[in-house]
Amino acid sequence: MKTTDPRDFTWQEIQGRLAGTREVVHAWLLRHGPATTETVALGTGISLLTVRPRVSELCAWGFACCVERVTRDGVYRAIPVSEAMALHEESRREAQTNLMF
């Protein structure tokens, strides 16, 4: 996936990515606050090897972000859907404005 991919999708396509294990991880982060992937894995009962790529995907699609680096792992927070939608729309507007110049 290229870094421009998420802004090239409609919000409906982006929101559709928040399903399955991604949705479970996102909901856990919303409820329990910022956490490492190891903490998310322990809290959800999902394997760490499954959680890590889901968190990366959530970050790529705008539903989470890394707020701090701790040794080799990061501390991630969930971005509420309404905030993610606003950020996505802002990114698309900026991209369109840059195309005009």
GITA-V461750 format. One record per residue. SS is DSSP state (alpha for helix, beta for strand, coil for the rest). OMEGA is omega in radians with two decimals (NA if undefined). Layout:
ss:SS omega:OMEGA
ss:SS omega:OMEGA
//
This chain:
ss:coil omega:3.06
ss:coil omega:-3.13
ss:coil omega:3.13
ss:coil omega:-3.07
ss:alpha omega:-3.09
ss:alpha omega:-3.11
ss:alpha omega:3.12
ss:alpha omega:-3.14
ss:coil omega:3.03
ss:coil omega:3.13
ss:alpha omega:3.14
ss:alpha omega:3.10
ss:alpha omega:3.13
ss:alpha omega:-3.09
ss:alpha omega:3.09
ss:coil omega:3.12
ss:coil omega:-3.12
ss:coil omega:-3.08
ss:coil omega:3.08
ss:alpha omega:-3.10
ss:alpha omega:3.09
ss:alpha omega:-3.12
ss:alpha omega:3.11
ss:alpha omega:-3.14
ss:alpha omega:3.13
ss:alpha omega:-3.13
ss:alpha omega:3.12
ss:alpha omega:3.12
ss:alpha omega:3.09
ss:alpha omega:-3.09
ss:alpha omega:-2.97
ss:alpha omega:3.08
ss:coil omega:-3.10
ss:coil omega:-3.09
ss:beta omega:3.02
ss:coil omega:3.11
ss:alpha omega:3.11
ss:alpha omega:3.12
ss:alpha omega:3.10
ss:alpha omega:3.13
ss:alpha omega:3.12
ss:alpha omega:-3.10
ss:alpha omega:-3.10
ss:alpha omega:-3.06
ss:coil omega:3.12
ss:coil omega:-3.13
ss:coil omega:3.09
ss:alpha omega:3.14
ss:alpha omega:3.03
ss:alpha omega:-3.09
ss:alpha omega:-3.05
ss:alpha omega:3.13
ss:alpha omega:3.11
ss:alpha omega:3.10
ss:alpha omega:3.09
ss:alpha omega:3.12
ss:alpha omega:3.10
ss:alpha omega:3.11
ss:alpha omega:-3.12
ss:alpha omega:-3.10
ss:coil omega:3.03
ss:coil omega:-3.13
ss:coil omega:3.10
ss:beta omega:3.07
ss:beta omega:3.08
ss:beta omega:-3.10
ss:beta omega:-3.11
ss:beta omega:3.05
ss:beta omega:3.09
ss:beta omega:-3.05
ss:coil omega:-3.11
ss:coil omega:-3.07
ss:beta omega:3.07
ss:beta omega:3.00
ss:beta omega:-3.03
ss:beta omega:3.03
ss:beta omega:3.07
ss:beta omega:3.03
ss:coil omega:3.14
ss:coil omega:-3.07
ss:alpha omega:-3.12
ss:alpha omega:3.11
ss:alpha omega:3.11
ss:alpha omega:3.12
ss:alpha omega:-3.14
ss:alpha omega:3.12
ss:alpha omega:3.12
ss:alpha omega:-3.13
ss:alpha omega:3.09
ss:alpha omega:3.12
ss:alpha omega:3.12
ss:alpha omega:3.11
ss:alpha omega:3.13
ss:alpha omega:3.14
ss:alpha omega:3.11
ss:alpha omega:3.11
ss:alpha omega:3.14
ss:alpha omega:3.11
ss:alpha omega:-3.11
ss:alpha omega:-3.06
ss:coil omega:NA
//
